[in-house]
Amino acid sequence: MAKMIGKIALVILLLGIVALNVLFMNVSGQEKISQKQAEDIALSEISGEVTEIEFEEDEETITPETLAQYPNRISESQAREIALKEKDGKVVNIKMEKENGKLIYEVEINSGSSNWEVEVDGETGKILEVEEAG
C-alpha cells in the first residue's frame, strides 16, 4: 500500500513539475524541459519509479469561433447520455473545453457513494477517460 501511495505521489509530483515548467516557459520564453529531465527532477524529490508522464497544454477558452471549427460536434445532451451509459448516477456538471487541440466534454456524475469525471470526445462521442473524483 505504501509503495502504491509513493508511486501516486511521484506521478502527481512529476505532473506538477511539468506543469510549472510549462507555465514558466510561457511566461519567460525559455525552452521546455525534456521528459527525461522531468523524470530526473521528480526522482530527485521522491524515490520510486516513474510509471506515467502526462503533458497537458493549457486549456483554451471556448468561443463561438472555436465552436465554428467543430461543425460536427456532439451536443451537450448527447455527451450527457454517453457519460451516463458509462457511469450511472446524476449529472452535476458539464463543462466543454478544448484541450490539446481536442474538443472535450467533462461530465461530472454523482453516483451516490462516489463522484466520477467522464471525459467525452466532443466530435466522436468516444469516452476518453473515466476517473473517480475526490
N, C-alpha and C positions, 0 to 999 in steps of 0.2 A: 504494500500500500504506500509506504514512504517512497519507494522507488518511482511509483506512478506519479505521485504528487510532485516529486522532483522533476520528472520529465515534463509534466504540465507546466510547472513554474519556468522551466527552461524555455519551452516554446513561447510562453507569454512574454518572458524577458526578451527573447530574440525578436519577437514581433514588435515589441516596444522600441528596441534599439533600431530596427529597420525603419519604423515609423518616424522616430525622432530624426534619423539621418535624412529621410526624405523631406521632412519639414525644414531641417537645417539647410539642405541643399536648395530647396525652393526659395528660402529667404536670402541665403548668402551667394547662391550661384555656384557653389562648389560641386565637385563630382560626387556621385553616389558611391557608397562602398560596395564591394563585391559580396556575393553570397558567402564566400569563404571568410572574408573579413568579419561579416556579421556573425558567423558561427564561432570564430575565434573570440570575438568580444563576449558573446553570450557564455561560452565555456570558461572564460576567464573569471566570470562572475559567479557561476554555479557549475559544480561538477556534474557530469552526467553525459548524456548523448543527445544530439540534435536529431529529432525524429521527423521534423517537418519545418519548412520555412515557407511563409506565405507573404507575398508582397502585394500590397493594395495601393493603387493610386488614389488620390483624393477623389471623393465623390463629387459629381457635378450637380449643380442646381438644375432642376427640371424646368425648362421654359417652353413656351409654345414653339420656339424654333427647334428645341431638342425633340419635342414630340413629333414635329413635322419630318424628322429624319427616320421615324419608325411608323410609316403609314399602315403596316400590317400588324401592329402591336395588339396584344390581347387586352381586353378591358379589365378594369379593377374587379368587377363581379366575376369574370372568368378566373382571374388569379385567386380570388377568394374560394371559388368552388374547387379549383385544383388543389389548393392548400388543405382544404377540409377533407378531401379524399385521402390525403397523406396522414393528417392528424385530426382526429375527431375532437370537437370542442367548440368554443365560442371565439370568434374573431374579435380581438380587442383593438387592433390597429393594423392598418395597411399603409405602407409608405412606398412610393415609387422613387427609384434613384438610378442614376447612371454610374456604373462602377466598372472601371477597366474597359470602357467602351461598350458595355452591355447595359441594356435597359432591364432593370430588375424590380420586381415587387417583393418587398419584405412583408410577410404576413405574420403577425403575432397572434398566437392562439392560446387560449387558456383551456386546458382540458380537465379542470377540477383540481387535481393534485399537482399538476405541472404546467409550466408555461413553455411554449415552443416558438421558435422562429423558423419559418419556412420561406426559403428564397425561391421565387418562381421567375424563370426567364420571361421577360416582357414581350418577346417576339414569338417564341416557340411554345411557351406554356410548360416547358420541361422543368421538373424540380431540380434545382441546382444544389441546395443544401437544406438539411433539416438538423437543427440543434436545439437542445434544451436550454432555455434561457434561465438565468439565475433567479 
